[in-house]
Amino acid sequence: MTVKTIIESVGGLALLSLSSVALATGPTGDIDFTKVNSCDFDKPEWGGNGNGLVERVEFDRFQFKRQNPLVNDVDTNNDFVISKKEIAAWSGRFWLDAGLSEDSLATTCKIADSTIPPAAKPRTFSLGDPKKALGQVRLRKDYAGILKSLKKADPAAFGYYDNRETDDDTWAAQATLGLVRTFDVSKNDTRIGAYFLDAIDLNAAVSLDRVTGKGDGTFSEVDSLVGRAGLAFGLRNDGDRGAWDHQLFALAYRAATTTSTDDYKHGFELQWEPMRNRIGELISINGPYRRFSSDPKAAAEGGVFQYRLAFSGIAEVGESIEEIDGETLVKLGPKAALYLRPNALRRLELFGGYTYLWEVADGSRDFDHLETGARIALDDAEQVFVEFKKRIGQVPAKYTDIDLWQATLSVRF
């Protein structure tokens, strides 16, 4: 490093220090900023306008003082000056964590008082990086879960039962192992109507749905092995222009068979998952866990339960070599699920999901599948669970009948 570079760096750091003080107007000295709230930054003596509302610029200064970030975390263009634009971009994640939308420019002090630094997140286990090399290996319950974030995907389930009294033993697996490679195209500003293309995923997956064993035959045997390869892409709505904030589309070729025979069904499937998650609305679709309230001033932890509602549309087109099922398969329909989490016991999750697909071609019947139960997380990262559930209807992709209870150890990564 040259002498000139050192001098410029020292001068730049001095300028950075001055600009930081200017942007984070407010008291200095021995104040413990972890014990103040954003309402304090509305006071004129702290640089606010004193109007009783915490506006965006006041919220930004509050977070800047409270978090005391590293220089490189805020100064993204490395010019040794923290601009208002940079500090606003840096504090955006705290704005969203407070339950506020980016276009909400002011909020009452009641909301601001509940704004706290996000808790340290437990480190999750993963294999690979979805944006590098071949991508990331993921283990989830089904193919739809491979395309979602970890928190929104149901875990893969594995179980073994040994009844010494009747000499029965049974093992079960309901799992999908997939590889996902993500290509971020959001910087290209690719517009499709009112939406922007934000990412494209190339993926391949193998799903096993199997229950087998020996005994008195009181359980329904399940045998399904499905391979898929496809792509998924998301459309992001950056404004309030339409019914959905985000839409996910996934198109895959699939081949469904069993582990013991060579009969198979093959074809294509299309999945559509829209998201709507807006402050002031009672119902959120495919968003994160939220409260049962349309009041934006209500605390996120208020009430007995938090909920998450999942919804998607499914289309399946293919052929079967099994004569009993006919030759052509064309199925269309919805899939909906509700997840409940008690505020008193956050590791417990109650769930229920139902899928119904109408058969619109000759030779096959409609498909439906109900799955409901409860799972308890065994770790802080919520990757390992004990799960109890009831399944009734038909096995997805193979359409064979099932009616069973399951107790399993479930895992996702």
Contacts in CASP RR format, 6 or more apart in sequence:
PFRMAT RR
TARGET T0000
AUTHOR 0000-0000-0000
METHOD contacts of the structure
MODEL  1
MTVKTIIESVGGLALLSLSSVALATGPTGDIDFTKVNSCDFDKPEWGGNG
NGLVERVEFDRFQFKRQNPLVNDVDTNNDFVISKKEIAAWSGRFWLDAGL
SEDSLATTCKIADSTIPPAAKPRTFSLGDPKKALGQVRLRKDYAGILKSL
KKADPAAFGYYDNRETDDDTWAAQATLGLVRTFDVSKNDTRIGAYFLDAI
DLNAAVSLDRVTGKGDGTFSEVDSLVGRAGLAFGLRNDGDRGAWDHQLFA
LAYRAATTTSTDDYKHGFELQWEPMRNRIGELISINGPYRRFSSDPKAAA
EGGVFQYRLAFSGIAEVGESIEEIDGETLVKLGPKAALYLRPNALRRLEL
FGGYTYLWEVADGSRDFDHLETGARIALDDAEQVFVEFKKRIGQVPAKYT
DIDLWQATLSVRF
9 80 0 8 1.000
11 80 0 8 1.000
12 80 0 8 1.000
12 81 0 8 1.000
13 71 0 8 1.000
13 80 0 8 1.000
15 80 0 8 1.000
15 81 0 8 1.000
16 71 0 8 1.000
16 75 0 8 1.000
16 80 0 8 1.000
16 81 0 8 1.000
16 82 0 8 1.000
19 81 0 8 1.000
19 82 0 8 1.000
19 83 0 8 1.000
20 64 0 8 1.000
20 82 0 8 1.000
21 28 0 8 1.000
23 60 0 8 1.000
23 61 0 8 1.000
23 64 0 8 1.000
23 82 0 8 1.000
23 84 0 8 1.000
23 87 0 8 1.000
24 61 0 8 1.000
24 64 0 8 1.000
24 65 0 8 1.000
25 46 0 8 1.000
25 47 0 8 1.000
25 48 0 8 1.000
25 61 0 8 1.000
26 41 0 8 1.000
26 45 0 8 1.000
26 46 0 8 1.000
26 47 0 8 1.000
26 61 0 8 1.000
26 65 0 8 1.000
27 45 0 8 1.000
27 46 0 8 1.000
33 65 0 8 1.000
33 66 0 8 1.000
33 68 0 8 1.000
34 66 0 8 1.000
34 117 0 8 1.000
36 62 0 8 1.000
36 65 0 8 1.000
36 66 0 8 1.000
37 62 0 8 1.000
37 109 0 8 1.000
37 112 0 8 1.000
37 113 0 8 1.000
37 115 0 8 1.000
38 54 0 8 1.000
38 58 0 8 1.000
38 59 0 8 1.000
38 62 0 8 1.000
38 63 0 8 1.000
38 109 0 8 1.000
38 112 0 8 1.000
38 113 0 8 1.000
38 115 0 8 1.000
39 52 0 8 1.000
39 54 0 8 1.000
39 109 0 8 1.000
39 112 0 8 1.000
39 113 0 8 1.000
40 46 0 8 1.000
40 62 0 8 1.000
41 47 0 8 1.000
41 48 0 8 1.000
41 54 0 8 1.000
41 58 0 8 1.000
41 59 0 8 1.000
41 61 0 8 1.000
41 62 0 8 1.000
41 65 0 8 1.000
42 48 0 8 1.000
42 49 0 8 1.000
42 50 0 8 1.000
42 51 0 8 1.000
42 52 0 8 1.000
42 53 0 8 1.000
42 54 0 8 1.000
42 55 0 8 1.000
42 58 0 8 1.000
42 109 0 8 1.000
43 50 0 8 1.000
44 50 0 8 1.000
46 61 0 8 1.000
47 58 0 8 1.000
47 61 0 8 1.000
48 58 0 8 1.000
49 55 0 8 1.000
49 58 0 8 1.000
52 108 0 8 1.000
52 109 0 8 1.000
53 106 0 8 1.000
53 107 0 8 1.000
53 108 0 8 1.000
53 109 0 8 1.000
54 62 0 8 1.000
54 106 0 8 1.000
54 107 0 8 1.000
54 108 0 8 1.000
54 109 0 8 1.000
54 111 0 8 1.000
54 112 0 8 1.000
55 105 0 8 1.000
55 106 0 8 1.000
56 88 0 8 1.000
56 95 0 8 1.000
56 105 0 8 1.000
56 106 0 8 1.000
57 84 0 8 1.000
57 88 0 8 1.000
59 91 0 8 1.000
59 94 0 8 1.000
59 95 0 8 1.000
59 112 0 8 1.000
59 115 0 8 1.000
60 84 0 8 1.000
60 87 0 8 1.000
60 88 0 8 1.000
60 91 0 8 1.000
61 87 0 8 1.000
62 112 0 8 1.000
62 115 0 8 1.000
63 90 0 8 1.000
63 91 0 8 1.000
63 94 0 8 1.000
64 74 0 8 1.000
64 87 0 8 1.000
64 90 0 8 1.000
64 91 0 8 1.000
66 117 0 8 1.000
67 94 0 8 1.000
67 117 0 8 1.000
69 90 0 8 1.000
72 78 0 8 1.000
73 90 0 8 1.000
74 82 0 8 1.000
74 86 0 8 1.000
74 87 0 8 1.000
74 90 0 8 1.000
75 81 0 8 1.000
75 82 0 8 1.000
75 86 0 8 1.000
76 86 0 8 1.000
76 89 0 8 1.000
77 86 0 8 1.000
92 102 0 8 1.000
93 118 0 8 1.000
94 115 0 8 1.000
94 117 0 8 1.000
94 118 0 8 1.000
95 102 0 8 1.000
96 102 0 8 1.000
97 115 0 8 1.000
97 118 0 8 1.000
98 111 0 8 1.000
98 112 0 8 1.000
98 114 0 8 1.000
98 115 0 8 1.000
99 111 0 8 1.000
99 279 0 8 1.000
99 296 0 8 1.000
99 300 0 8 1.000
100 107 0 8 1.000
100 111 0 8 1.000
100 279 0 8 1.000
100 296 0 8 1.000
101 278 0 8 1.000
101 279 0 8 1.000
103 239 0 8 1.000
103 240 0 8 1.000
104 279 0 8 1.000
107 296 0 8 1.000
108 297 0 8 1.000
110 297 0 8 1.000
111 296 0 8 1.000
111 297 0 8 1.000
114 299 0 8 1.000
114 300 0 8 1.000
122 379 0 8 1.000
122 380 0 8 1.000
122 381 0 8 1.000
123 381 0 8 1.000
124 150 0 8 1.000
124 381 0 8 1.000
124 383 0 8 1.000
124 413 0 8 1.000
125 381 0 8 1.000
125 383 0 8 1.000
125 413 0 8 1.000
126 136 0 8 1.000
126 413 0 8 1.000
127 136 0 8 1.000
127 137 0 8 1.000
127 138 0 8 1.000
127 413 0 8 1.000
128 135 0 8 1.000
128 136 0 8 1.000
128 137 0 8 1.000
129 135 0 8 1.000
129 136 0 8 1.000
130 136 0 8 1.000
130 180 0 8 1.000
130 181 0 8 1.000
130 182 0 8 1.000
130 201 0 8 1.000
131 181 0 8 1.000
131 182 0 8 1.000
131 183 0 8 1.000
131 184 0 8 1.000
134 179 0 8 1.000
134 181 0 8 1.000
135 179 0 8 1.000
135 180 0 8 1.000
135 181 0 8 1.000
135 182 0 8 1.000
136 179 0 8 1.000
136 180 0 8 1.000
136 181 0 8 1.000
137 177 0 8 1.000
137 178 0 8 1.000
137 179 0 8 1.000
138 145 0 8 1.000
138 146 0 8 1.000
138 153 0 8 1.000
138 177 0 8 1.000
138 178 0 8 1.000
138 179 0 8 1.000
138 180 0 8 1.000
138 413 0 8 1.000
139 156 0 8 1.000
139 175 0 8 1.000
139 176 0 8 1.000
139 177 0 8 1.000
139 178 0 8 1.000
139 411 0 8 1.000
139 412 0 8 1.000
139 413 0 8 1.000
140 146 0 8 1.000
140 148 0 8 1.000
140 153 0 8 1.000
140 154 0 8 1.000
140 155 0 8 1.000
140 156 0 8 1.000
140 175 0 8 1.000
140 176 0 8 1.000
140 412 0 8 1.000
141 153 0 8 1.000
141 154 0 8 1.000
141 155 0 8 1.000
141 156 0 8 1.000
141 157 0 8 1.000
141 174 0 8 1.000
141 175 0 8 1.000
141 176 0 8 1.000
141 410 0 8 1.000
141 412 0 8 1.000
142 154 0 8 1.000
142 176 0 8 1.000
142 207 0 8 1.000
142 396 0 8 1.000
143 176 0 8 1.000
143 205 0 8 1.000
143 207 0 8 1.000
143 226 0 8 1.000
143 228 0 8 1.000
143 252 0 8 1.000
144 153 0 8 1.000
144 250 0 8 1.000
144 271 0 8 1.000
144 273 0 8 1.000
144 312 0 8 1.000
145 152 0 8 1.000
145 153 0 8 1.000
145 154 0 8 1.000
145 176 0 8 1.000
146 153 0 8 1.000
146 176 0 8 1.000
146 178 0 8 1.000
146 180 0 8 1.000
146 203 0 8 1.000
146 205 0 8 1.000
147 180 0 8 1.000
147 201 0 8 1.000
147 203 0 8 1.000
147 232 0 8 1.000
147 248 0 8 1.000
147 250 0 8 1.000
147 271 0 8 1.000
150 383 0 8 1.000
150 412 0 8 1.000
150 413 0 8 1.000
151 288 0 8 1.000
151 382 0 8 1.000
152 286 0 8 1.000
152 287 0 8 1.000
152 288 0 8 1.000
152 308 0 8 1.000
152 310 0 8 1.000
153 412 0 8 1.000
154 351 0 8 1.000
154 412 0 8 1.000
155 375 0 8 1.000
155 383 0 8 1.000
155 384 0 8 1.000
155 385 0 8 1.000
155 387 0 8 1.000
155 410 0 8 1.000
155 411 0 8 1.000
155 412 0 8 1.000
156 173 0 8 1.000
156 174 0 8 1.000
156 175 0 8 1.000
156 176 0 8 1.000
156 410 0 8 1.000
156 411 0 8 1.000
156 412 0 8 1.000
157 172 0 8 1.000
157 173 0 8 1.000
157 174 0 8 1.000
157 175 0 8 1.000
157 387 0 8 1.000
157 389 0 8 1.000
157 406 0 8 1.000
157 408 0 8 1.000
157 409 0 8 1.000
157 410 0 8 1.000
158 172 0 8 1.000
158 173 0 8 1.000
158 175 0 8 1.000
158 408 0 8 1.000
158 409 0 8 1.000
158 410 0 8 1.000
158 411 0 8 1.000
159 171 0 8 1.000
159 172 0 8 1.000
159 173 0 8 1.000
159 406 0 8 1.000
159 407 0 8 1.000
159 408 0 8 1.000
159 409 0 8 1.000
160 169 0 8 1.000
160 170 0 8 1.000
160 171 0 8 1.000
160 172 0 8 1.000
161 168 0 8 1.000
161 169 0 8 1.000
161 170 0 8 1.000
161 171 0 8 1.000
161 172 0 8 1.000
161 407 0 8 1.000
162 168 0 8 1.000
162 169 0 8 1.000
163 169 0 8 1.000
166 215 0 8 1.000
166 216 0 8 1.000
167 215 0 8 1.000
168 213 0 8 1.000
168 214 0 8 1.000
168 215 0 8 1.000
168 216 0 8 1.000
169 213 0 8 1.000
169 214 0 8 1.000
169 215 0 8 1.000
170 211 0 8 1.000
170 212 0 8 1.000
170 213 0 8 1.000
170 219 0 8 1.000
171 210 0 8 1.000
171 211 0 8 1.000
171 212 0 8 1.000
171 213 0 8 1.000
172 210 0 8 1.000
172 211 0 8 1.000
172 212 0 8 1.000
172 222 0 8 1.000
172 406 0 8 1.000
172 408 0 8 1.000
173 208 0 8 1.000
173 209 0 8 1.000
173 210 0 8 1.000
174 208 0 8 1.000
174 209 0 8 1.000
174 210 0 8 1.000
174 406 0 8 1.000
174 408 0 8 1.000
175 207 0 8 1.000
175 208 0 8 1.000
176 205 0 8 1.000
176 206 0 8 1.000
176 207 0 8 1.000
176 208 0 8 1.000
177 205 0 8 1.000
177 206 0 8 1.000
178 203 0 8 1.000
178 204 0 8 1.000
178 205 0 8 1.000
178 206 0 8 1.000
179 203 0 8 1.000
179 204 0 8 1.000
179 205 0 8 1.000
180 201 0 8 1.000
180 202 0 8 1.000
180 203 0 8 1.000
181 201 0 8 1.000
181 202 0 8 1.000
181 203 0 8 1.000
182 199 0 8 1.000
182 200 0 8 1.000
182 201 0 8 1.000
183 199 0 8 1.000
183 200 0 8 1.000
183 201 0 8 1.000
183 202 0 8 1.000
184 198 0 8 1.000
184 199 0 8 1.000
185 197 0 8 1.000
185 198 0 8 1.000
185 199 0 8 1.000
185 200 0 8 1.000
186 196 0 8 1.000
186 197 0 8 1.000
186 198 0 8 1.000
186 199 0 8 1.000
186 236 0 8 1.000
188 197 0 8 1.000
189 196 0 8 1.000
190 196 0 8 1.000
190 197 0 8 1.000
191 197 0 8 1.000
192 235 0 8 1.000
194 237 0 8 1.000
194 239 0 8 1.000
194 241 0 8 1.000
194 242 0 8 1.000
195 235 0 8 1.000
195 236 0 8 1.000
195 237 0 8 1.000
195 247 0 8 1.000
196 235 0 8 1.000
196 236 0 8 1.000
196 237 0 8 1.000
196 238 0 8 1.000
197 233 0 8 1.000
197 234 0 8 1.000
197 235 0 8 1.000
197 236 0 8 1.000
198 234 0 8 1.000
198 235 0 8 1.000
198 236 0 8 1.000
198 246 0 8 1.000
199 233 0 8 1.000
199 234 0 8 1.000
200 231 0 8 1.000
200 232 0 8 1.000
200 233 0 8 1.000
200 234 0 8 1.000
201 231 0 8 1.000
201 232 0 8 1.000
201 233 0 8 1.000
202 230 0 8 1.000
202 231 0 8 1.000
203 228 0 8 1.000
203 229 0 8 1.000
203 230 0 8 1.000
203 231 0 8 1.000
203 232 0 8 1.000
203 252 0 8 1.000
204 227 0 8 1.000
204 228 0 8 1.000
204 229 0 8 1.000
204 230 0 8 1.000
205 227 0 8 1.000
205 228 0 8 1.000
205 229 0 8 1.000
206 225 0 8 1.000
206 226 0 8 1.000
206 227 0 8 1.000
206 228 0 8 1.000
207 224 0 8 1.000
207 225 0 8 1.000
207 226 0 8 1.000
207 227 0 8 1.000
207 228 0 8 1.000
207 397 0 8 1.000
208 224 0 8 1.000
208 225 0 8 1.000
208 259 0 8 1.000
209 222 0 8 1.000
209 223 0 8 1.000
209 224 0 8 1.000
209 225 0 8 1.000
209 226 0 8 1.000
209 395 0 8 1.000
209 396 0 8 1.000
209 398 0 8 1.000
210 222 0 8 1.000
210 223 0 8 1.000
210 224 0 8 1.000
210 225 0 8 1.000
210 259 0 8 1.000
211 219 0 8 1.000
211 220 0 8 1.000
211 221 0 8 1.000
211 222 0 8 1.000
211 402 0 8 1.000
211 404 0 8 1.000
211 406 0 8 1.000
212 221 0 8 1.000
212 222 0 8 1.000
212 223 0 8 1.000
213 221 0 8 1.000
219 404 0 8 1.000
220 401 0 8 1.000
220 402 0 8 1.000
220 403 0 8 1.000
220 404 0 8 1.000
222 395 0 8 1.000
222 400 0 8 1.000
222 402 0 8 1.000
222 404 0 8 1.000
223 258 0 8 1.000
223 259 0 8 1.000
223 260 0 8 1.000
223 398 0 8 1.000
223 400 0 8 1.000
224 256 0 8 1.000
224 258 0 8 1.000
224 395 0 8 1.000
224 396 0 8 1.000
224 397 0 8 1.000
224 398 0 8 1.000
224 400 0 8 1.000
225 256 0 8 1.000
225 257 0 8 1.000
225 258 0 8 1.000
225 259 0 8 1.000
226 254 0 8 1.000
226 255 0 8 1.000
226 256 0 8 1.000
226 257 0 8 1.000
226 397 0 8 1.000
226 398 0 8 1.000
227 254 0 8 1.000
227 255 0 8 1.000
227 256 0 8 1.000
228 252 0 8 1.000
228 253 0 8 1.000
228 254 0 8 1.000
228 269 0 8 1.000
229 252 0 8 1.000
229 253 0 8 1.000
230 250 0 8 1.000
230 251 0 8 1.000
230 252 0 8 1.000
230 253 0 8 1.000
231 250 0 8 1.000
231 251 0 8 1.000
231 252 0 8 1.000
232 248 0 8 1.000
232 249 0 8 1.000
232 250 0 8 1.000
232 251 0 8 1.000
233 248 0 8 1.000
233 249 0 8 1.000
234 246 0 8 1.000
234 247 0 8 1.000
234 248 0 8 1.000
234 249 0 8 1.000
235 246 0 8 1.000
235 247 0 8 1.000
235 248 0 8 1.000
235 249 0 8 1.000
236 245 0 8 1.000
236 246 0 8 1.000
237 244 0 8 1.000
237 245 0 8 1.000
237 246 0 8 1.000
240 278 0 8 1.000
243 274 0 8 1.000
243 276 0 8 1.000
244 274 0 8 1.000
244 275 0 8 1.000
244 276 0 8 1.000
245 275 0 8 1.000
245 276 0 8 1.000
245 277 0 8 1.000
245 278 0 8 1.000
246 274 0 8 1.000
246 275 0 8 1.000
246 286 0 8 1.000
247 272 0 8 1.000
247 273 0 8 1.000
247 274 0 8 1.000
247 275 0 8 1.000
248 271 0 8 1.000
248 272 0 8 1.000
248 273 0 8 1.000
248 274 0 8 1.000
248 275 0 8 1.000
249 270 0 8 1.000
249 271 0 8 1.000
249 272 0 8 1.000
250 270 0 8 1.000
250 271 0 8 1.000
250 273 0 8 1.000
251 268 0 8 1.000
251 269 0 8 1.000
251 270 0 8 1.000
252 268 0 8 1.000
252 269 0 8 1.000
253 266 0 8 1.000
253 267 0 8 1.000
253 268 0 8 1.000
254 266 0 8 1.000
254 267 0 8 1.000
254 268 0 8 1.000
254 269 0 8 1.000
254 397 0 8 1.000
255 264 0 8 1.000
255 265 0 8 1.000
255 266 0 8 1.000
255 267 0 8 1.000
256 264 0 8 1.000
256 265 0 8 1.000
256 266 0 8 1.000
256 397 0 8 1.000
256 398 0 8 1.000
257 263 0 8 1.000
257 264 0 8 1.000
257 265 0 8 1.000
258 398 0 8 1.000
263 321 0 8 1.000
263 322 0 8 1.000
264 320 0 8 1.000
264 321 0 8 1.000
265 318 0 8 1.000
265 319 0 8 1.000
265 320 0 8 1.000
265 321 0 8 1.000
265 322 0 8 1.000
265 325 0 8 1.000
265 329 0 8 1.000
265 397 0 8 1.000
265 398 0 8 1.000
266 318 0 8 1.000
266 319 0 8 1.000
267 316 0 8 1.000
267 317 0 8 1.000
267 318 0 8 1.000
267 319 0 8 1.000
267 329 0 8 1.000
268 316 0 8 1.000
268 317 0 8 1.000
268 318 0 8 1.000
269 314 0 8 1.000
269 315 0 8 1.000
269 316 0 8 1.000
269 317 0 8 1.000
270 314 0 8 1.000
270 315 0 8 1.000
270 316 0 8 1.000
271 312 0 8 1.000
271 313 0 8 1.000
271 314 0 8 1.000
271 315 0 8 1.000
272 312 0 8 1.000
272 313 0 8 1.000
272 314 0 8 1.000
273 286 0 8 1.000
273 310 0 8 1.000
273 311 0 8 1.000
273 312 0 8 1.000
273 313 0 8 1.000
274 285 0 8 1.000
274 286 0 8 1.000
274 311 0 8 1.000
275 285 0 8 1.000
275 286 0 8 1.000
275 287 0 8 1.000
276 283 0 8 1.000
276 284 0 8 1.000
276 285 0 8 1.000
276 286 0 8 1.000
276 287 0 8 1.000
277 284 0 8 1.000
277 285 0 8 1.000
277 286 0 8 1.000
277 287 0 8 1.000
277 288 0 8 1.000
277 290 0 8 1.000
278 284 0 8 1.000
279 296 0 8 1.000
280 294 0 8 1.000
280 295 0 8 1.000
280 296 0 8 1.000
281 294 0 8 1.000
282 292 0 8 1.000
282 293 0 8 1.000
282 294 0 8 1.000
283 309 0 8 1.000
284 290 0 8 1.000
284 308 0 8 1.000
284 309 0 8 1.000
285 309 0 8 1.000
285 310 0 8 1.000
285 311 0 8 1.000
286 309 0 8 1.000
286 310 0 8 1.000
286 311 0 8 1.000
286 312 0 8 1.000
287 308 0 8 1.000
287 309 0 8 1.000
288 308 0 8 1.000
289 306 0 8 1.000
289 307 0 8 1.000
289 308 0 8 1.000
289 339 0 8 1.000
289 341 0 8 1.000
290 300 0 8 1.000
290 306 0 8 1.000
290 307 0 8 1.000
290 308 0 8 1.000
291 298 0 8 1.000
291 299 0 8 1.000
291 300 0 8 1.000
291 301 0 8 1.000
291 302 0 8 1.000
291 303 0 8 1.000
291 306 0 8 1.000
292 303 0 8 1.000
292 305 0 8 1.000
292 306 0 8 1.000
292 307 0 8 1.000
293 302 0 8 1.000
300 306 0 8 1.000
301 343 0 8 1.000
302 343 0 8 1.000
303 343 0 8 1.000
304 342 0 8 1.000
304 343 0 8 1.000
304 344 0 8 1.000
305 340 0 8 1.000
305 341 0 8 1.000
305 342 0 8 1.000
305 343 0 8 1.000
306 340 0 8 1.000
306 341 0 8 1.000
306 343 0 8 1.000
307 338 0 8 1.000
307 339 0 8 1.000
307 340 0 8 1.000
307 341 0 8 1.000
308 338 0 8 1.000
308 339 0 8 1.000
308 341 0 8 1.000
309 336 0 8 1.000
309 337 0 8 1.000
309 338 0 8 1.000
309 339 0 8 1.000
310 335 0 8 1.000
310 336 0 8 1.000
310 337 0 8 1.000
310 338 0 8 1.000
310 339 0 8 1.000
311 334 0 8 1.000
311 335 0 8 1.000
311 336 0 8 1.000
311 337 0 8 1.000
312 334 0 8 1.000
312 335 0 8 1.000
313 333 0 8 1.000
313 334 0 8 1.000
313 335 0 8 1.000
314 331 0 8 1.000
314 332 0 8 1.000
314 333 0 8 1.000
314 334 0 8 1.000
314 335 0 8 1.000
314 355 0 8 1.000
314 357 0 8 1.000
315 331 0 8 1.000
315 332 0 8 1.000
315 333 0 8 1.000
316 329 0 8 1.000
316 330 0 8 1.000
316 331 0 8 1.000
316 332 0 8 1.000
316 357 0 8 1.000
317 329 0 8 1.000
317 330 0 8 1.000
317 331 0 8 1.000
318 328 0 8 1.000
318 329 0 8 1.000
318 330 0 8 1.000
319 327 0 8 1.000
319 328 0 8 1.000
319 329 0 8 1.000
320 326 0 8 1.000
320 327 0 8 1.000
320 328 0 8 1.000
320 329 0 8 1.000
320 364 0 8 1.000
325 363 0 8 1.000
325 364 0 8 1.000
325 399 0 8 1.000
326 362 0 8 1.000
326 363 0 8 1.000
326 364 0 8 1.000
327 363 0 8 1.000
328 361 0 8 1.000
328 362 0 8 1.000
328 363 0 8 1.000
328 364 0 8 1.000
329 359 0 8 1.000
329 361 0 8 1.000
329 364 0 8 1.000
330 359 0 8 1.000
330 360 0 8 1.000
330 361 0 8 1.000
331 357 0 8 1.000
331 358 0 8 1.000
331 359 0 8 1.000
331 360 0 8 1.000
331 364 0 8 1.000
331 366 0 8 1.000
331 367 0 8 1.000
332 357 0 8 1.000
332 358 0 8 1.000
332 360 0 8 1.000
333 355 0 8 1.000
333 356 0 8 1.000
333 357 0 8 1.000
333 358 0 8 1.000
334 355 0 8 1.000
334 356 0 8 1.000
335 353 0 8 1.000
335 354 0 8 1.000
335 355 0 8 1.000
336 353 0 8 1.000
336 354 0 8 1.000
336 355 0 8 1.000
337 351 0 8 1.000
337 352 0 8 1.000
337 353 0 8 1.000
337 354 0 8 1.000
338 351 0 8 1.000
338 352 0 8 1.000
338 353 0 8 1.000
339 349 0 8 1.000
339 350 0 8 1.000
339 351 0 8 1.000
339 352 0 8 1.000
340 349 0 8 1.000
340 350 0 8 1.000
340 351 0 8 1.000
341 348 0 8 1.000
341 349 0 8 1.000
341 350 0 8 1.000
342 348 0 8 1.000
347 376 0 8 1.000
347 377 0 8 1.000
347 378 0 8 1.000
347 382 0 8 1.000
348 374 0 8 1.000
348 375 0 8 1.000
348 376 0 8 1.000
348 377 0 8 1.000
349 374 0 8 1.000
349 375 0 8 1.000
349 376 0 8 1.000
349 377 0 8 1.000
350 373 0 8 1.000
350 374 0 8 1.000
351 371 0 8 1.000
351 372 0 8 1.000
351 373 0 8 1.000
351 374 0 8 1.000
351 375 0 8 1.000
351 389 0 8 1.000
352 370 0 8 1.000
352 371 0 8 1.000
352 372 0 8 1.000
352 373 0 8 1.000
353 370 0 8 1.000
353 371 0 8 1.000
353 372 0 8 1.000
354 368 0 8 1.000
354 369 0 8 1.000
354 370 0 8 1.000
354 371 0 8 1.000
355 367 0 8 1.000
355 368 0 8 1.000
355 369 0 8 1.000
355 396 0 8 1.000
356 366 0 8 1.000
356 367 0 8 1.000
356 368 0 8 1.000
357 366 0 8 1.000
357 367 0 8 1.000
357 368 0 8 1.000
358 366 0 8 1.000
359 365 0 8 1.000
359 366 0 8 1.000
359 367 0 8 1.000
364 399 0 8 1.000
365 399 0 8 1.000
367 394 0 8 1.000
367 396 0 8 1.000
367 399 0 8 1.000
368 393 0 8 1.000
368 394 0 8 1.000
369 391 0 8 1.000
369 392 0 8 1.000
369 393 0 8 1.000
369 394 0 8 1.000
369 395 0 8 1.000
369 396 0 8 1.000
370 390 0 8 1.000
370 391 0 8 1.000
370 392 0 8 1.000
370 393 0 8 1.000
371 389 0 8 1.000
371 390 0 8 1.000
371 391 0 8 1.000
372 389 0 8 1.000
372 390 0 8 1.000
373 387 0 8 1.000
373 388 0 8 1.000
373 389 0 8 1.000
373 390 0 8 1.000
374 387 0 8 1.000
374 388 0 8 1.000
374 389 0 8 1.000
375 385 0 8 1.000
375 386 0 8 1.000
375 387 0 8 1.000
375 388 0 8 1.000
375 389 0 8 1.000
375 410 0 8 1.000
376 385 0 8 1.000
376 386 0 8 1.000
376 387 0 8 1.000
377 383 0 8 1.000
377 384 0 8 1.000
377 385 0 8 1.000
378 384 0 8 1.000
378 385 0 8 1.000
378 386 0 8 1.000
383 411 0 8 1.000
383 412 0 8 1.000
383 413 0 8 1.000
384 409 0 8 1.000
384 410 0 8 1.000
384 411 0 8 1.000
385 409 0 8 1.000
385 410 0 8 1.000
385 411 0 8 1.000
386 407 0 8 1.000
386 408 0 8 1.000
386 409 0 8 1.000
386 410 0 8 1.000
387 406 0 8 1.000
387 407 0 8 1.000
387 408 0 8 1.000
387 409 0 8 1.000
387 410 0 8 1.000
388 405 0 8 1.000
388 406 0 8 1.000
388 407 0 8 1.000
389 405 0 8 1.000
389 406 0 8 1.000
389 408 0 8 1.000
390 404 0 8 1.000
390 405 0 8 1.000
390 406 0 8 1.000
391 402 0 8 1.000
391 403 0 8 1.000
391 404 0 8 1.000
391 405 0 8 1.000
391 406 0 8 1.000
392 402 0 8 1.000
392 403 0 8 1.000
392 404 0 8 1.000
393 401 0 8 1.000
393 402 0 8 1.000
393 403 0 8 1.000
394 400 0 8 1.000
394 401 0 8 1.000
394 402 0 8 1.000
395 401 0 8 1.000
395 402 0 8 1.000
END
